Amino acid sequence: MYEILLPVDDDTDRAASQARYVLGLPGDTDELTVTVAHAYHDDSSNAGDDSFDEESPGVIEATDILSAAGIAVEQRELYVPVAGSIVDMSDELDADEVVLCGRKRSPAGKALFGSVTQSVALESSVPVTIVPVE
């Protein structure tokens, strides 16, 4: 079984890009397990809320695409700091790969606010795939 961690926020375009990447992986879909994890932005007012946001548009989009292809999907919640939570969850799940979709930010924005994608890529013990928004 190949375990993929798919952290998403509320952006449906990014979530769809991540899910479509998974659909393009070689092998049978019954050999894949995907954990779609809802990640709050670091500045989110929902951060720290213990309830799972099943209504997150990103979670719904990714789950619908993957489930329609017959891929087993589990849903989880991530908390701030998001990058550290993604790395911890990938270790906890013994994930084989983390699939992220980067956001476009200016160099100043990255310096001021950091980049979750960059932090995960640098800190993860498993391969991290960064897909573009389609």
DAWOZI-V587300 format. One record per backbone hydrogen bond with DSSP energy under -0.5 kcal/mol. NH is the residue of the N-H (numbers start at 1). CO is the residue of the C=O. Records with the same first field share a line. If there is no record, write none. Layout:
BEGIN
NH=CO  CO
END
This chain:
BEGIN
2=31
3=1
4=2  33
5=97
6=4  35
7=5
8=37
12=10
15=11
16=12
17=13
18=14
19=15
20=16
21=17
22=18
23=19
24=20  21
25=22
31=28
32=29
33=2
34=72
35=4
36=34  74
37=6  35
38=36  76
39=8  37
40=38  78
44=41
47=44
49=46
54=52
56=53
60=56
61=57
62=58
63=59
64=60
65=61
66=62
67=63
68=64
69=65  66
70=67
71=66
72=32
74=34
76=36
78=38
85=81
86=82
87=83
88=84
89=85
90=86
91=87
92=88
93=89
94=90  91
95=90
96=3
97=3
98=127
99=5
100=98  129
102=131
105=103
110=106
111=107
112=108
113=109
114=110
119=115
120=116
121=117
122=118
123=119
124=120
127=96
129=98
130=128
131=100  129
END
